[in-house]
Amino acid sequence: MALTVFLVEDNPRIRESLIPALADLGSASVMATAESENEAIAWLGKHKGQWDLAVVDFFLKQGTGLGVVAWCAGREPSQRVVVLTNYPAPSTRSACLDAGADAVFDKSTELEAFFDYCLQAAPD
C-alpha cells in the first residue's frame, strides 16, 4: 500500500525535487503541500486521518514547523511526522522531538536516512 505524504515546505525547488524523489520510492505519493504554518494546519484540520506521513520543514514562509508538529499531537497512532530541515542543530532536533516529531533529518546529509524512514513507514 502506498504511503500518503503531506509535504510542508516553502522552498519551491526543494518541493519540486522531493515530490518525484518520494514517488520514485514506489511506495509514496505526495497528496498535498503547504508553504506556511497556517496553511499546513488548515489542511491537516480538514484531512484528519487521511495521511500517513507529514514531512515538515522547520522554517516556513510564515510560522515554523514546530507549530505544525505540535498541532499533529492528536494524530492517529499510525500517522508519522518528521522534520526535514537545513538547520539540524541539537537544539532544533530537541525542540522538534519535544513537540512530537517522530524523527528529524538534515536535508543536506541525511536524505538517504529520510528515504529509508519513508520506506519503513509505508503501511502494510
HELIX and SHEET records of a PDB file:
HELIX    1   1 PRO A   12  ASP A   24  1                                  13    
HELIX    2   2 GLU A   37  LYS A   46  1                                  10    
HELIX    3   3 GLY A   65  TRP A   71  1                                   7    
HELIX    4   4 CYS A   72  GLY A   74  5                                   3    
HELIX    5   5 PRO A   90  ALA A   99  1                                  10    
HELIX    6   6 LEU A  111  ALA A  121  1                                  11    
SHEET    1   A 5 ALA A  28  ALA A  34  0                                        
SHEET    2   A 5 LEU A   3  VAL A   8  1                                        
SHEET    3   A 5 LEU A  53  VAL A  56  1                                        
SHEET    4   A 5 ARG A  80  THR A  85  1                                        
SHEET    5   A 5 ALA A 103  ASP A 106  1                                        
END                                                                             
